[in-house]
Amino acid sequence: MSVCRPARCLLSAGFLPKPQATPKRSLHASTIRPARRRRPHYPSIKAEDLKLLNQAAETQFPSYDKSETNILSKRYTPSQIAAIKAAETAIDAKDLLTQSQLRTDPWRLPYADDLSEVDPITDQPEKLSPEDIPGPHAFRDNNDVERDAAIARVTNEQLAKFYPDGIPDGELSPEEERKLHEAMDAAFMQATLDPRTSFHSSNPRTVAALADPRHSIVAPSLPRIENRMVRQTRRLSSEEEEDPRQKRLLQYLDWDKKKLRSIRVKTLVVHGVTNQTRMGKIRSMYYLTIAGNQDGLLGVGEGKSVEPDEGRKQSVMAAIRNMRPVPRYENRTTFGDLEWKVGATKVQLMARPPGFGLRTQHLIFELARAAGLQDLAARTPRSRNKMNVIKATWEALCNQKLPDEIARARGKKLVDVRKVYYGGSVH
């Protein structure tokens, strides 16, 4: 024995794996993920699938042709064109197709634009100060004559927006005449509310600044991404609102959202309960929910809250968190007949041959379907309290005595002779 071994063991204490911050729960007998052989983060793609992805990427994100390059050369310098091409070649079109996602929120950028001009819809509005107005800034109120002249001038400007080619002359149809009157009323109303008709200045730029939105102090700014409202609307349609309880549950089970969605969840018992306190009766709702993956996992959870949605969420999270493995004979029924008692309720479960089906009451039927059982019979000879029936069935399914355990307790060895009789064609 080497004398260096104890010292080496003491010195290697710093290289021990760190404990995980979040406790992980293993629901199967396989080796935990950190102890397995390291695998690549990204799955390998077959050559056939790779060809299809490349074709789809070339179709959706084509490269520049000569006509497009000529158009770009009229606006950008050769160095800028080279920089654009270098930036686009740095990103693989296949990665854009498989990993990117187009934004659907109202604040997405117009990527077809070259961003050389300010967009009044998506960009931050430009604001100007009085120092940006050349000349004097003094102004006064208009008299009646100046106001009438200003209203006439602004009305003509507004009418020019409705009729860029000029007001139609000659005899008009009733519909055209109606539209003309509506345009004149709208132009006159806008001219009345325009501040240029109420004030006068010797500097025409000062008067023009009164109607320029860039000089407005109360002009609202577009909400930025750090705004809470924008963060909610920016969430993509494929995403869902993050629930802190669901996030903790995923960390506890070491699952992803896709695996969590595959769990079958159903609320079986709902009734109101009352708690008598010195402040009076406090009424709340009670929920009992089951959860299973239809492949050997089954859980039961309870929740109670004054708010119905809150109580149901509590029961769903508790049911998923309490899921336990259910042993299944041939992945279809139980290992023999079972019997369990909770309170005054007794549940008797009997294994049945293939094709028998689930001939049980509705509560045990839902539990068996969530656990992945296909052939089962059941009886409840005593009390049929719903909560006790569900709990007794769950305990009976999860606490089955397996033949291997019985043989090991008796000091025997269990041999499956069906592989000899049936030539190995056994489930």
N, C-alpha and C positions, 0 to 999 in steps of 0.2 A: 504493500500500500504506500502510495506516495505521501510524503509529509506536506507537500505543497497543496494538496487538495483542499484541506480546510481553509487555508488562506485564500486560495482561488475562489472558493465559494463565498467567502466574506467580501472579497473585492468585487465580485460580480453582482452584488446586491443592487448597485445603481443601474444595472441593465435589465432589471426585471420589468415586465410589462406593467404599465400604469393601469390602475383600476378604472373602469368606465365610469363617467360622470352620471350617466343615467342607467339604472338597473334594467337589464334586458331579460326577458322571460322566454325560455325555450319550451315550445309545445311539442317537440318531437325528440327522438333519441339520437338524431344525427349530430355530428360535430358542429360546434358553434362556428360562425363565419371567421372570427379572428384566428382560430386554430386551423382552418383549412389551408390548403395550398393556394398561394396567391394567384388570382386570375386577372386577366385584362379587364379594365374598366368598361371598354366598349366591345360589344359582341362582334364576332367576325361576320362579314357579309359575303354571301355566295357570289360567284362570278356572274351568274345570270341576273341576280338582283342588282349587282353593281352596274351592269350594262343598262338596265332599265332606268336606274337612277341617273346615270350620265345622260341618257337620252332626254329624260324629263328636265334635267337641269339645263341642257343646251336649248331646249324649246322655250323654257320659261325665262332664262337669263342668257340670251344670245350675245355673242361677241360683236364688236363694231365692224361694220363693213365700210367700203370706201366712200360711199355717199354720206354716211354719218360722220366719218372722219373729216370729210371736206367741210361739212356744216360746222363741226367743232373748230376747225382751223380758222373760220371767219370770226369767231368770237374769242378764242383763247390763243395764247402764244404757244409755240412748240414745246417750251419747257412745262407749261401747264398741262398740255395734252399728255406729255410723257408722264407727268405725276399722276394724272387721272388713270392712265392705263396701268401704271405700276401699283396703284392702290387697288384696282379691280382684280389684277392678277394675283394679289396677295391673298385674296379670299376665294376659296374654291366654290364654284357654283353649286356643287353637290352638297356642301355644308349649308349653303343658304337654303336649299330645298329641304334638308332633313332637320336642321336645327333652328332655323329662323322662323319667325311668325309675324305676319303683317299686323300692324296695330289697327284697331277699330275705334279708338276713342276720338272725340271731336277735336282734340288738340294735336293730332298727328301732323307731321310736316308734309307739305306737298313735294315729294321727292322728284316729281317730274320737272320741277322748277330748279333753276340754277342758283336760287337764293341771292341773286344780285340786287333785287329790289325788295322793299318792305311790303309784306302782305298785310293788309289791314285786318284780316281775319285771324291769322295764326301768330303773327309777330307782335312784339311789344309796341304799342303805339308811340310814335315820336312826340315829344313834348318840347315846346319852345318857351323861352322866357322873354320878358320885355326887352332885354338887351339885344335880342335878335331882330328887332324892328328898327330899321335905320330912320333917323329923323326924329322930330318931336313926337311925344306920346300924349299930348294934351287933347282932350275932346270935350264937347259940350252937348246939351240936349238940342234936338232938332226943333225948329219952329214948324208951323203947320205947312207952309209952302215946301220947305225942305223935306218934311216927312212924306208929303204926297209924291214929290218927285222921286224920293228914294223907294217908295212902295212900287211906283210904276216901273222903275229900273229893275228892281229885284223880281217883280212879277214877270217881266219879259225874260229874265234869266231863267226862271223856273219853267216858263212855257217852252223855252228853247230845249229844255231837257225832255219834255214830253213830245215835242215835234222838232227833231233836229233838222228836217228839210223845210221847215217853215209851216205856218198855219195854212191848212187847205183853203183855197178860194172857191168861189162859185157856189152852186146849189149843192147842199149836203143832204145826205139821207138822214132820217130820224135817228138812227143809231150813231152815225158820225157826229151829228149835232149834239146828242146827249153826251158823248165822250168829250167833245170840245168844252161843253159847259162844266163838266166835272173837272177837267184839267184846269180850266180858268179858276174855278173855286178853290182847288187845291193849291194852285200857284199863289193866289191872293192870300190864302190863309198862311202859307209859309212865309210870304213876304211880310205879313203883319207881325209874325212872331220873330222875324229876323232882327237881331240887334243893330244891324247897319241902318235900319229905317228909323231908329230912335236916337242915334247919336251922330254927331258931325265933327270932323276934324280937318284941319288944314293939310294934314299928311294922309294921302289916300291909303297908304299901307297900314296906318293905324286903324282905319275903318275896316279894311279887309281882314285885319287880325281879329276883329270882334266875332266874325263868323268862322274863323279857322279853328277846327277842333284841336290842333296842336298847341294852341295858346290857352286851352281850357284848364283851369286848376282842378276842377272836379271830374276830369275825364278818368274813368276807371281803368285800371291796369288789368290785363288779362291774368287770370289766376295761374300761378306757377305750379310746378310739379309737387313742391313741398306742401301745397295746400291740401287739406284733408278731403275736400270735395273732389278735387282733381284726381287724387290717388284712388278714390273709389270709382270714378268714371273711367279712369285709365285701365282698370282691370280688364283683361281680355275676356271675351265671351267664353273661352274654354276653361278659364280659371274660376274658382269659387272662393267665397269669403273664408278667410282663415279662422278657424275656431280654436281658441287656446286649449280647450279640453281635448279636441281631436289631435292637436299637435302633441300634447303630452302623451296621449294614448299611442300614437305612432312611434314615439321615442321609447315607450315602455315595451311595446311588442316588437320593435325593430322591423316595422312594416312600411310599405309605401301606400299612397292613396289608392292606387289601382287595386292592390290586394285587399284594402279595407272595403272598397265598393263591392267586392265579390261576396262579402258576408251577407247571409240572408237574415234579416231582422224583422221581427213581428211582435207587436204588442198584444198580449193575450188577455190581460186583466186591467181594467180601468174602473175605479170607483172613487167616490169622495170620502174623505176622512175628516174628523173634527177633533181638535185638541182643546180641552177645557182648561183655561188658565184664569188667573185672577183678573185679567183684562177682558175676559169673555171667551166666547168660542172662536177659535181660529180654524177656518175651513181650508182645506187643501186637497189636491188631487193625488191619488196613488196610481202608479203604473208598474206593471210587471212585464218585462220584455224578454224574449229569448233571441239568441243569436247563434248561428252556425254556418260553417262553410260547406255543408252538404257532403263532406268528405272526412268525417271522423272527429270534428270539433263541435262542441256544444257548450253554451253558457246561458245563465239566467241572471238577470239584473233587476233591481228594484229602484224606484225613484219617487220622490214625493216633494211637491213644491206648491206654493200658492198659484204660481203661473203654470198653466198647463204645458206650454212648450218647454219650459225649463225642466219640469218633472219628467217629461218623456225623454228629453236629451240625457238626463241623468241615468235613467233606466237603460237606455241604449248603450251608453258608454260603459256602464257597469256590466251589462251582459257580455259585451265584447271583451272587456278586461277579465271576466271570470270564465272565459272559455277553457274547457278541459277536454283532453282526448277521450273518445268513446271507443272501446274495443269492438270490432265488428268481425263476425265469423263470415268468411268469404266476401267481405265488404257488403253484406246485405242484411244480416240479422245478428242477434245477440248470441253469446256463448251460453246456451241453455236457458232454462227458466229462471226469472229473477223475481224477487219480492222485497219491497222496502216499505217502511212505515214512517210517516211524519205526522205527529199529533194523533188525531183519530182517523187519519186517512191511510189506507193500505193499498198499494199498487202491485199488481201481479202482471209480469211481462213474460210472454211465452214465445220462444223461437219457433219459426215456421219454415217449411220447405220452400224452394224457389217457386215464384209465381203466385204465392199466397196473397201478397199485398199487405197493406197496412189496414187491418180491420180493428180499429180502436176508436175511442172517443176523440172528439176534435182536438182537445188539448194535447193528448199523447200523440195524435197524428202529426200535429205541427212540430212537436219536439223530435219525433222520429224522422220526419222529412228534413229538418234542419241539420240533423246529425248524419244523414246519409243512409238511413236504414230503409230497406225495401220490403222485407217480409217480417211481420210482427203481429201478434195478438195481445190484447191486454184486458184486464178486468180490474174494477175498483169495487170490491164487495162492501166496503164500509163507507165512511164519509166521503163525499165528493166535493169538498171544498176546493175551489179552483187553484188557489195559491199552494195548498198542500199537495194537490195532485201533481202540479208542475214540479215542485221541489222534490217530491218523492221519486218521480220518474227520472229527473235529472241525476239524483244521487244513485239510483239503481243502475242507470246506464254507465255512469262514470266509475262505479265501484264493483264492476264485474270481477269474478274470480276466473282467471284464465286457466286453461288446462296445463300450461307450462308451470304456473305457480303451484298448482295442486300437486303435480308430479314432483316438483322440486321439494315441496314440503314433506312428501312421503318418501323421499329418497329414491325415486324412480326416474327412469329416463323415458321421455315421450318421443315416439317415432311415428311419423306420418306415413302410413302404408298406402295411402291413396296414390302416391307417386309410382308405386309398383303396379297397383291394379289398373290405374288409368293411364299408364305410360307417361307420367309427368305432366299431363294436361290438367293442372289443378290451379285454382285461382290464387 
